[in-house]
Amino acid sequence: MSTLFDVPGPVARRRMVWVNIAATIVVVGIAVWVLLRLNAKGQLDAALWKPFLTASPWVDYLIPGLVETLKAAGISIVTAAVFGFVFGLGRLSPSRAVRGVSGTIVEFFRAVPVLLMMIFFYLGLGKLQILDPSDVPLVAVVLGLTFYNGSVFAELVRSGVHGLPRGQREAALAVGLRGGQSLRLVEVPQALIAMLPAIASQLVVILKDTALGLIVTYPELLDAARRFGSGNGNILQALVVAALVFIVINYALTRLADQLAGRVGKRTAGKPRTEAPSLVVATGKD
Amino acid sequence: MDDGFLQQYLSLFDEFDVLAAFWVNIQLTFFAGILALILGTLLATMRISPVPSLRWAGSTYVTLLRNTPLTIIMVFCVLGLWGQLGITLSPDFTTNFFRLAVVGLTVYHAAFVCEALRSGVNTVPVGQAEAARAIGLSFWPAARLVILPQAFRGSVAPLGNVLIALTKNSTVAAAASVAEASSLMRTMIEFRPDVIVAIFLTFALGFVLIVVPIGLATTSFSRRLTVAR
């Protein structure tokens, strides 16, 4: 089961049954208490929840909001992938100047909060007046997500290549490929396959961060739920439903990432990982 | 960059209290960090315990909370907890919003703290536990002397990452009407659009200056503590 516990014997098993029952009572007790409190405030009234079983809030609010959310996330994934590919290769460049510039850009955007970037682009683009004002929120959300997640993708490319066994590059050089060719034909393709699961779980981050669009007036799912909820006096219920939609999609993406991790292992010399590299790494290897 | 620009730029700091705004973010990070560490440790204990119901409760919490956008949690704290359920954490308006934001940041990041601690336990090879049992240590001595010290060392790096994420995410408190750095940046840009890029770079650099030292410190801490295997 885990390193901490041995396989339980008969005494431990009996004790565990009692602890399990006691713990169940506590957990269920907390849940019941919360529900009772909600009920006392009238938040469990069927009238507040029922609208979500009808078509109107979904057709008029939640689905259009979800479409906007998926649109922003979809565009950002593509642009972030391009950004990440360019700067990831930049960080692997033989030229010290290119490596330095790419490294600084990537580290900068990984340290700046996404919301700060979104607000900057939102107000900046609004002031420049080069875009249709109705497009400004979407572009601001996409740019903010692109710079942050693109930098994460760049780190994925770099750490993916560094995570390959040295023999891959040595073999490529031995058969007469040049350094750049080895990178392009041998190392980066394998790194990307090994990184697929991590890319899938980064999609969860992108999808969650689209909700920041609320603050820059982008009409995404959270904003739609809030508008519906404040118009119908069931804001709490609307937020819970919106959260559930996010949870279902993100849970599916997480499962996909785990499945990919099990499947791509044979197709790369690298080690598949399910999480994007972070600023703090335990060993110098990443 | 002529003298006039510099004058314009410096006048910003007389007009707006940038440091005070960052101080709010640091306070949010500090309080939410400590509370998330406590709640996260409790959740991690539940998730690695041999009791099925506790494991289930812990993993349900983590699955639900870490797949929910922080912005929803923040909006929920203000519009749901305060607006609908009438939960007030302070008679003072500003303090109330601040505390609600701390609650939002805490419940969200506790899920990540839990995962960081759990990944620390997972870095300990089974052989360590087997060796501990082989020399006759029972559960508590084995956990206290052999497994948990190594697990703690293994979780320093992931905990550092949670702290960095928390620092950056403290800006989302803007969604809970807390006057922190991102909302001050917005006000400043709206009042002084002439120096918009300089304002953004100031705030961005402020976060770089907070985040990078945390990253360096936890990296070196984690390397110093890491168990050679």
Contacts between the chains, C-beta under 8 A, distances in Angstrom:
chain1	res1	chain2	res2	distance
A	1	B	50	6.7
A	2	B	48	5.7
A	2	B	121	6.8
A	3	B	121	6.7
A	3	B	122	7.9
A	3	B	124	5.0
A	3	B	125	7.4
A	3	B	126	5.3
A	3	B	128	6.7
A	3	B	129	4.4
A	3	B	147	5.9
A	4	B	48	6.0
A	4	B	121	6.9
A	4	B	129	6.8
A	4	B	143	6.0
A	4	B	147	5.9
A	5	B	50	4.9
A	5	B	139	7.6
A	6	B	129	7.8
A	6	B	133	6.5
A	6	B	139	7.8
A	8	B	50	6.7
A	16	B	50	6.1
A	16	B	51	6.3
A	19	B	51	5.2
A	20	B	51	5.2
A	20	B	52	5.7
A	20	B	53	5.2
A	20	B	54	8.0
A	23	B	51	5.3
A	23	B	53	4.5
A	23	B	54	4.8
A	23	B	57	7.7
A	24	B	53	4.3
A	27	B	53	5.9
A	27	B	54	7.5
A	27	B	57	4.6
A	37	B	85	7.6
A	38	B	85	7.6
A	41	B	84	7.2
A	41	B	85	5.5
A	41	B	86	7.5
A	43	B	84	6.6
A	43	B	85	7.1
A	107	B	212	7.8
A	108	B	204	7.3
A	108	B	208	6.5
A	111	B	168	7.7
A	111	B	207	5.9
A	111	B	208	4.6
A	111	B	211	4.3
A	111	B	212	6.1
A	111	B	215	7.9
A	112	B	168	7.7
A	112	B	204	4.4
A	112	B	207	5.4
A	112	B	208	6.8
A	113	B	168	4.2
A	113	B	169	7.2
A	113	B	171	4.4
A	113	B	182	6.8
A	113	B	207	5.9
A	114	B	168	7.6
A	115	B	171	4.6
A	115	B	172	6.1
A	115	B	174	6.8
A	115	B	182	5.2
A	116	B	171	6.1
A	116	B	181	7.5
A	116	B	182	5.4
A	116	B	185	6.5
A	116	B	200	7.3
A	116	B	203	5.8
A	116	B	204	6.2
A	116	B	207	7.0
A	117	B	204	7.9
A	119	B	182	5.9
A	119	B	185	6.2
A	119	B	186	5.3
A	119	B	189	7.6
A	120	B	185	7.4
A	120	B	189	7.4
A	120	B	196	7.5
A	120	B	200	4.2
A	123	B	186	6.9
A	123	B	189	4.7
A	123	B	190	6.9
A	123	B	193	7.5
A	123	B	196	6.8
A	124	B	189	7.8
A	124	B	196	5.6
A	124	B	197	7.7
A	124	B	200	7.6
A	127	B	193	5.3
A	127	B	196	6.7
A	204	B	67	6.9
A	207	B	69	7.9
A	208	B	67	7.6
A	208	B	68	7.6
A	208	B	69	4.2
A	208	B	70	7.2
A	209	B	69	7.2
A	210	B	69	7.7
A	211	B	69	3.6
A	211	B	70	7.7
A	211	B	71	3.9
A	211	B	72	5.9
A	212	B	69	7.8
A	212	B	71	5.5
A	212	B	172	6.9
A	214	B	71	5.8
A	214	B	75	7.2
A	214	B	175	6.7
A	215	B	71	7.4
A	215	B	174	6.1
A	215	B	175	5.9
A	222	B	69	6.8
A	222	B	71	6.0
A	222	B	72	5.5
A	222	B	75	6.7
A	226	B	75	6.6
A	226	B	79	7.3
A	229	B	79	7.8
A	230	B	79	7.8
A	235	B	79	5.0
A	235	B	80	6.8
A	235	B	83	6.8
A	235	B	84	6.3
A	236	B	76	7.5
A	236	B	79	7.4
A	236	B	80	4.4
A	236	B	84	4.6
A	236	B	85	7.5
A	239	B	72	6.0
A	239	B	75	6.3
A	239	B	76	4.9
A	239	B	79	7.0
A	239	B	80	5.9
A	240	B	76	8.0
A	242	B	72	6.2
A	243	B	68	4.8
A	243	B	69	7.8
A	243	B	72	5.0
A	243	B	76	7.6
A	246	B	67	6.4
A	246	B	68	5.8
A	246	B	69	5.8
A	246	B	72	7.0
A	247	B	63	7.6
A	247	B	64	6.0
A	247	B	67	4.4
A	247	B	68	6.0
A	250	B	67	3.7
A	251	B	63	6.5
A	251	B	67	5.6
A	254	B	67	7.2
A	278	B	157	7.8
A	278	B	158	7.6
A	278	B	161	4.0
A	278	B	164	7.6
A	279	B	160	7.6
A	279	B	161	6.3
A	279	B	164	5.5
A	279	B	211	7.3
A	279	B	215	4.2
A	279	B	219	7.9
A	280	B	157	4.7
A	280	B	158	7.7
A	280	B	160	3.8
A	280	B	161	5.1
A	280	B	164	7.0
A	280	B	215	5.5
A	280	B	218	4.7
A	280	B	219	5.0
A	280	B	222	6.6
A	281	B	157	6.1
A	281	B	219	6.7
A	282	B	154	7.1
A	282	B	156	7.6
A	282	B	157	4.0
A	282	B	222	5.3
A	282	B	223	7.4
A	282	B	226	5.9
A	283	B	223	7.5
A	283	B	226	6.9
A	284	B	223	7.5
